[in-house]
């Protein structure tokens, strides 16, 4: 059970880092630093990729049968991952708009 909690926390941390990096990318683009913005977005995508790998492992362990307990931290980590991915999509579009107006 402790390993499961550690894995879920790793998912949460990576999703949160992805969100933060995407918001940093957006702030850098607003300032006209598109090189820094691209680097931050690449970092964000790497964090999401890692979080998604963890999520896929958890889904595989559960096998759709409810083998894994669903608790608040699990739901919270999934929420963070979803939000990070939405923020990435929006940040990508907004960065392109900043680039066009620079």
N, C-alpha and C positions, 0 to 999 in steps of 0.2 A: 504494500500500500504506500509506503514511503517513497518508493521509486516512482510510482504513479504521480504522487503529489509533486515530486521534483520535475518530472516530465511536463506536467501541466504548468508549473511555474516557469519552466524554460520557454514554453509556448507563449505564455503571457509576457515575459520579458522581451522576447524577440518581436512580438506584435507591437508592444509599446515602443520599442526602439525604431521599428519601421515607421510608425506614426510620427515620431519625433523627427526622424531624418527627412521625411516628406515635407513636414512643416518647415524645417530648416531650409530645405531646397526652395520652397516657396518664398521665404523671407529673403534668401540670397538673390533670387530672380527679381524680386521687387526692387532690390538695390542695384540691379544691373549686373550682378556677378553670375553670369550664366555658366561659366566653367565650374564654379563652386556649386551651383545649383545642380548641374548634371552629376557631379560627384556625389552629392547628398542623395539624389534620387537613386543612383546606382546602389548606394549603401542601403537605402530603404528597400529596394527590391531584393537585395541579398538577405536582409532580415526576414522579409515576407517569405522568401523561398525556404529559409530554414524553418520558420514557424509552420509553413504549410507541410513540410516534410514530417514534422512532429505530429501535426493534426492527422495526416494520413496514417501514420503509425498507430495512433490512438484509435482511429476508425477500424483499422485492421485488427487490433486487439479485441475490440468490441464485437466485431463480426455482425453488427446489426441485431444482436440478441440481448443487449442490455447487460453484458458481462461487466462493463465498467460502471462504477457508480457515477451518477451525474450530481455534482454538488455546485454550490455557488461559484467557486473558483474556476471550475470547468466552464461554466456558462460565461463567466466574466472573461476568461481567456479567449473564448470563441468570439465574444463581442468585440474585444480589442483587435483581433485579427480582421474581422469584417470591416471595422472602422478604418483600420490602417489601409486596407485595400481600396476602400472608397476614397479616402483622402489622397492616395496615390493617383487615382484616376482624375480626380478634380485638380490636383496640383499639376499634373502633366498638362492639362488643358490651360490652366491659368498661367503656367510658365511660358507656354507658347504665345499666349496673348501678350505677356510682358515683353517677350522677345520681339514681337511684331511692332510694338509701340516704342521700342528702344531706339 
